[in-house]
Amino acid sequence: MSELPVVVVGAGPVGLAAAAQLRERGLRPLVLERGKRAGAAVAEWNHVRLFSPWSELVDPAAARLLEPTGWTRPDAEAYPTGSEWAERYLRPLADALGDQVRFGAEVVGVARRGRDRIVDSGRDGEPFSVHLRTTDGAEERVLAQAVIDASGTWSTPNPLGGEGLPAVGERAAADRISYRVPDLAIEKARYAGKHVVVAGSGHSALTALVALAGLGGDTRISWVLRRGGMGNTFGGGEADQLPARGALGLRAKEAVDAGLVTVMTGFRTEAVERADDGCLELVSADGARIEAIDEVIALTGFRPELSWLSEIRLELDPTLQAPVALAPLVDPNVHSCGTVYSHGAKELSHPEQNFYLAGMKSYGRAPTFLAQTGYEQVRSIAAALAGDHEAAARVELIMAETGVCGGAGLFDEPDSGASGCCGPVEPEVLTLSAPPAATR
């Protein structure tokens, strides 16, 4: 099977880094992306500025691939927006990979050739059969020696409902509920002068609050938190080793202290009702209500989409939906930003040999994910697939301890309810300030 490609699902930051790492190892990657261009998911939050500087957002193997093309490396200390990350790095990287990246190719299923998930006989000797659908509706099958799923979680945000399921009436109110950080340069009329409820305790929520507070005028902002108190919701401020993240927390706190934001803690949404005048009302599990709502922004994190992997033998933690060996390392009930460690192929392995979840999707429902972490993941996976098990086991990335927790960020997630959780640190200790993830 060595002549077959390694299929990488998703042309986002981690998927493209995987392709670059595989090429350096002499393996042939084939990146399948359902979007029309690299960083399709990033494009949906292109107005958000990342917490991490350029020095932490460029994969080393990707940089080595780009340099001979005349690519100009961005200022290492600058903080790009999502748009800048895509335009100055992701799309040039996809161009450098050439025909090893296919756009408009949505992966709809993965299996072993000629085997469903219950068949043991000869399973590991068969290549992977990757089923995809193109933009014109055609169906294809690609054979692969290995599969790296770096499709992210962007397309599957968590619902507003406090039980992990949509609240009663949530779907019916979809016209008034958004699950993304608003781009007020485009959507100002939707929110200005309205009563807007922001739900969530991560950095995406803080980003939205700060932006909305800047509208001024008679815009009314309510902030709904499931947790019982504010705790460390604003992060570490000046003590945060990601300065941009610390500054965001301070700005959000200033908005609250100035009375621009009304905070409601311990509010777990059970129902969304529509009043006679068309406005929404949120009802909590204990009967508390928030009335006369024009718009709701639910920023409660993301979860992995696993339905198209039904024929693959995954071994996932029952709580986090992350690989069982990785889950204890990222469990927000135990770990904070400063205690999530780098990891690689060993922790990301499954009973299905040579199949890996990488990037934000590998964390399941845990927050704390940083781009650097994803790059280290795929470096290790590429080494393992090339047979260099010593390199695969070696830790080549040491994350700085931030000592700051709570909140979510670009590769960001929801409030877990645990006071020691690092919100969304997209990686290993957070990298972005809004939720991204490569598209499938």
N, C-alpha and C positions, 0 to 999 in steps of 0.2 A: 504493500500500500504506500510505500515511500514516495512513489511518483505522484500521488494524489495531493491536492492542496490541503492546507489547514484553513478551514472556513472560519472566519471571524464575523460574528453577527453584530452590525452596528458600526457606522463610520463616525463615531464621536471621538472624544479625546482618548479614551482608553482603547477603543477598537483600533484606531489608526496607529496608536503606539504599539499595540500587539503586532500589527502587520510589519512595522519597522523592525521590531525586535526579531520577529520570525525571519525576515530577510537577512538580517545580519548572521543568523544561525544557519543560513543555507537552506531554509525551508521556504516553500512557496505559499504565501498567504492569498486568500481570496476573501475580500471584505464584501459582505452583502448588506446594503443599506436601502431601506424602503423609501427614504426621502430622495429629493432631487439633487442634493449636494451634501458635502461633508458638514457635520455639525448641524443637521436639520433641527434637532431639539434645541441646541444652543441658540439657534435663530429665534426661537420663541421667547427667549428672555434676554434678547440682545441688548436691552436698555439697562440691564443690571450690571453693576461693577463688581468684579470679583474681590474676595478678601486676600487672595494670594497674589504675589507679584509675579511677573513674567519668569523670574528665575525658578519658580516652582511649577510652572505650567507647561514647560516644554520637556518632552521626554528625551533623554540623552541619545537614544538610537535614532529617534526622529530627527533630531538636530543634525546628526551625522549624515543622514540621508538628504537633508535639505541643503546643507552647506554647499555642495558642489553645484547646485542649481542657481546660485547667485542670490539665494534667500538672505534677507537682512534680519539678523536676530534683534528682536525688540529690546528696549532698555530693560535690563534685568530688574531694576527697582521700581518700575512703573506698574500700575494696577490696571489691567485692561477691562473693558466692558465685554459682555458676551459677544457683541458684534465684532469687536477688535480681535478677540481670541479666535473667532472663526475666520475672519478675513486675513489675518496676518500669520496664522499658524495652521489651523485645521485644513483650510482649502488648499494652500500651497503643498501641504503634506499629502493630501489626496492626489493632487496633480503629480507629485513626485512618484507616487506609487503606481500611477498610470492605470493600465487595464487590470491591475490586481484589486481595484475597487469597482464594484458594480452598483450603480444607483437605480432606483426604481425596482428593486428586487426585495420583496418582503418575504422573510422566512416565516412559513406557516406551520412547519413541523420538522422534527428531527427524529430519526430512528436508526437502528442498525439495518443494513441491507438484508432484506428477506427475513427479518426477525421482529416480532413485537416484543414488548417489555417482559413477557413471561417466559420467553424461550432462552434457555441456557446454552444449548448445544451450538458450538462454533461461534458464539456471539462475538468474542473479542477478536476473532480472526476476520470479521467482516468490516468493511468500511462504513462510515456513517452515510446515511442517505438523507440529504437536506432538501426538503421540499420548499419551493418558493413560488410566489405569484408576482408577475411583472405588472407594470402600470397599465398595460393593455389587456390585462385579465388572463394572459397565458400562464399555464402551469409548467414548471420545470422541476427536474431533480438533479442535484449536484452530489457527487460522491466525494467524501473527504476522509483523510486519515485521522483528523482530529477536529474538534469544534470548540471554539472559545465564544461564549455568549457574553458579549459586552453591550447588550441592547439597552441597558439602563432601566430606569423606572419612571421616566418623565411622562409616559403615556398613561400611567395608572396612579393618579393621585389618590390619597386617602379621602374618604368622604367627610362631610361636616359632622355627621352623627357620632356621638360619643361611644358607641358600641363597636366601632369598626365597620359598621354597615351604614348605608345611607339612612338618615333620620326619616321618620314618617313625613312625607310631603316634600322631601328634598329634591327628588327627581322632578316633581311637578313644578318646582320653583326654579328650575334650571336657568330660566331667562334672567334671573336676578342673582345668581350665584356664580362666582368665578373661582377657579382653583389655581390661579397664577398671580404673581406679583404684577400689579397693573402698570402699564406704560402710560403715564399721564400726559406725555407729549401727544399721544394719539387718543387716549380715553378720558381726557379731562372732563368733558361734558357729561360723561356717565357718572362721575363721582362728585364733582364740585357742587357745593351747596346742598348736598344730600346727607341723609343719615346712613353712614357706612359702618357695618360691623366687620371687624377683622378677627378671625378665629385662628389660634395657633400661637405657640410660644417660641418658635425658632427665629433664626435670623431672616428668613423670608418674611415672616410677620413683622419683624422690626423694620425691615426695609419698606414694607407697605405703609406702616404707621408713619414713618418719617416723611415719606412722599406725600401722603394724604394731609399730614399736618401742615405741609408747605402750601396747600391750596388756600388756607386762610378763609376769610369770609365767614359764611354761615355753615360751612361744612361741619357736620357733627360726626365724631368718630367714637365708636364703642369697641373695646378690645376684650374679647372673650377668651379666658384661659380655663382649661380643664383642671389644672392643678389648683390646690387650695390656697396658695399664696404666691406672691411675686417671687420669693426666693432669689435665685441667681439669674433670673430671666434676662437681665440686662448684660450679663457677662462680666468680664473682669475690668472693663474700662481701660485705663492707662496701663494696667498690669498685664493685659493680653499681649502675648507674643505675636499675634497677628494684629498689628495696629489698626488696620482698617476695620476689622471686626469690633475691636474695642471701641473705636470712635462711633460706630453705628449704634452700639448699645447706649453710649452716653447721649447721643442725639435723641434716641427714643425715650430715654428717661427724662430728658429736658422737656419733651413734648407732653409727657404724662404730668410732670411736676408743674407745668405751666397751665394745666387744665384743658389742654387741647384734646386729650384722650381720656375717656371714661373707662376705667378698668372693672371688669366683672370676673372674679375668680371662682373656682369651683363650679363652673357652668359647663355641664355636659349636655349637649344638644340632643333632645329626644324627638322633637317634632318641629317642622317648619310649617307655619300656617299662613294663609293669605287673607288679609282683612278685606272688608267690603270696598275700601278705597284703593285696593291693589297692592298696598304695602305688605311687607312680610312681618311675621312675628316668630321669634325663636322661643321654644319652650324647653326648659331643662328637665332632667329626670326628677328633680325635687319640686317641680311646679313653678319655678321662677320664670319670668317672661321678659323678653326685650321686644318692645313694640315700635311701630312706625318706622320700619327699616326699609330703605330704598334699595340698598345693595349689600350683599354679603361677599366677603373675600375669605375663602376657606383655605388656609395655608397650614394644613395638618400633616404634611409629609407625603410619602409615596410608598408603594409596595411593588414587589416583583410580579410580572405577568408570567405565569408558569404553564398555562394551558397548552401551549404549542410544544411543550416538552413532555407530554404525557407518556411517550414511548421510551423515554430515557430514564435510566435508573439513577435517580438523584437521592442523595442522603442529606436531608435538610432538617435543621433544628425545628421541633414542633412549635416553638414560640416565635422565633425570629424569622423563620424561613430562609436562613442562611446555612451554608455548609456546616455540618455538625462540628467539625474541628475548628472552624472559624468563629462560630457563634459565641463561645465563652470569652473570646478575645474582644468582642465588640458589643457585648450585651450592655445596653444602657442602664440596666438595673445594678450593674456592678462597676462598669468602667466610666471614666470621665475622659475628657479630651486628652489629658496628659498620660493616660495609661492604656491607650489603644496602640498595640505594637504592629510593626511591619510584619508581613506574612507573605507566603507564596504558594507554589504548586502543591505542597504537602497539605496545607490547610484548606485548599480549594478543590481537592480531589473528591471524586464521587465513585460509587461502585462501578459506574460506566467508565471504563478506562479511556483516557485521553479526551474526556469531556470536562470543560471547566466553565464556571460562572466567574466573570471578572467585572471589575468596576463597581458602580453603585449597586447593581443587581446582586452582587455577591453578598452584600450586607443584609439582604432581605428587608426586614422592616426596621433595622437599626439605623440610627442617624449617622453620626460621626464619620463621614467619608470624605477624603481629600483626593485631589487629582494625583498627587505624588504617590499616594498609596496604590492607586490603580496602575500607575506606571511600574511600580515595583512588582505588583502582582504579575503583570504580563511579561516582565523581564524574566522572572522565575519560571513561569509557565513555558516560555519559549526555550529556555535552557533545558527544562525537563523533557520537552518534546524532541529536542535535538540529542538527548542522551547524556547531557552534561549535568548529572545529578548533584555534583559538588557545587556547581554554580547555582543550581536551582535552590539548594538548601542554604546558601549563603545570604545573609542579610546585607544588602547594599544601600539601604536607606534608613537613616536614624531620624525619627521625627522629634522635633523639639517639644518638651513638655510645656504646655501653656498654663496649666493650673487653672484654666477657665472652662466652665461648663455651662450647659443650658442653651437651648436654641438650635436653630437649624440654619443651614446655609445653602449655598448654591447647590451643591450636590447635597441637598439638604433634606431633612426629614422632620418628622412630627414630634410633638411633645409626648414623651413616653410616660410621663407622670412621675418619673424618678428624678429626685432632686440632684443626683450626681450625674445626670446624662449630659453629654456634650451636644446637644442639638445636632445640627447637621454639619458637621465638619466634614466636609467632603473630603475627606480623607483623612484620614487618620488624624486629622485633627482639623479639619475643616479648611476648605479652600474657597468656596464661593459664597455669594450672598444671596443666592436665589436658587431654585431648584432646577437642575438640568439633568442630563442623562442622555446617552446616545439613543437614537431611535432604532427600532428593530428593522 
